[in-house]
Amino acid sequence: VEVSDPQDLLGTHFGSSFDRTVGRVATLTITSTAVSELCNYSTCVECNGDTNCEWDETTRFCTEFDGLLGFLRDTPADCACAKCRAWAAPELADRGWIDATPMCPCSVTSVSSKLEWLAVDAINNPDGVGWRNDMACNPNWECRYHPNAKGCIRSGGNQCCYDTGNAYIPAGTRDAGTPDRYTDIVRHTLFDVRPYEHCCNECEEADACSLYIGTPDGSVMGARSDHRGCFAG
């Protein structure tokens, strides 16, 4: 069987027939060898803007979309970069709550065989409890969101991370701590964690992560960056 498909509309299709009387099966495979020029987009917004295409967030590659499932097709608004920027705009316009969180201690002391943290309490600590170890990022666990931090501590909505010398990591990099607007698990996940994933892990645009964490020199103030520095005690 010869099939002409210069625009690669067929892709690869399989068909089979089974004869129960003799127990035989026949299979027909149609494979188009044409090189597709469709969906040659480098960004999610461009890709999802073409009704023939859909962006794969995992591979960051634009693929042809199966029209039979059109009702499930993502739109440009579903792109991680679009979600990041839509979230960041109002958050960047309302950063005043960050100044109400306690400033980070400039250094901490690791104690005990478990390498727990003992931090100097900062002034104006709003929760009255003091600093506590961040169980999601400490010397006993891998810090997924702060890859080069030895560990982090939390208090009053702020998170402070430290290097292997127990020194404070300034804002503007992925290693630094980030204030959390919400402390309950549901809203924290939806409005603190998921935006980080959209901006810093899933969006293919190079400047998107700075909308969340800012830049080291402070020229970009991220929606979750604390550029006040640290408190020496």
C-alpha positions, 0 to 999 in steps of 0.5 A: 500500500502506498500512501502520499502524505506530504504534510504529515497529517496522518502521522503513524496509524495502526489497523489490524484484523483478527480471524477467529476461525483460523486464529490469524491476525493481520496488521497494517501500519501506515507511517508518514516519513514527511518532516513536519513543519507544523508546530515549530514553536519555541514557546508555550504561548506560541505553541498553544496559540496554534490549534494544531499544536500543544505544548508539553510542559515536561519536555518543553517541546511543541507537539502536534495535537490530536484533534479528536481530543480538542476539548482537552487542548490547552490554551495560551493561558494554561502555559506556565509562563502565562500563569507565572506572570498573571500571578506575579502582577498583583503580588509585585504591587503588594509587597508590604506584608514582607516588611512585617515578617521578622528579619533573618538572623545573619548566622545560625549555629548547628548543634547536636548529632542531628545537626539541628539549628539554633538561631539567634532570635530576631527583633520584632518577631511577630509570632512570639515563638522564635525561629524553628527548623524548616523540616523540608530543608535541613541538613538531614533532608535534600532541599528541593527548592533551595538546592545549595542551602545547608538548611533553613529556618522559619518564623512569622511567615519568613524563611531564611536559608544558610550555607555550609558555613552557617551564613545567611544566603541573601535574596535573589537566588534559588538557594535563598529563603523566600517569605510565604504569604500563607501558612496554612497548607492549602493556600501555601501550596496554591499561592506560594509553592505552585507559582514557584513551580510555574515561574522557576521550574516550568516556564521556559522564559529565562527571566520568569524566575526573577519575578518570584525570587528577584535578582541578587543585586536587587534590580528586580524585586521578586514577589517572594524576595526579602531584600532587607538583608539580615539581622546581626543580633 
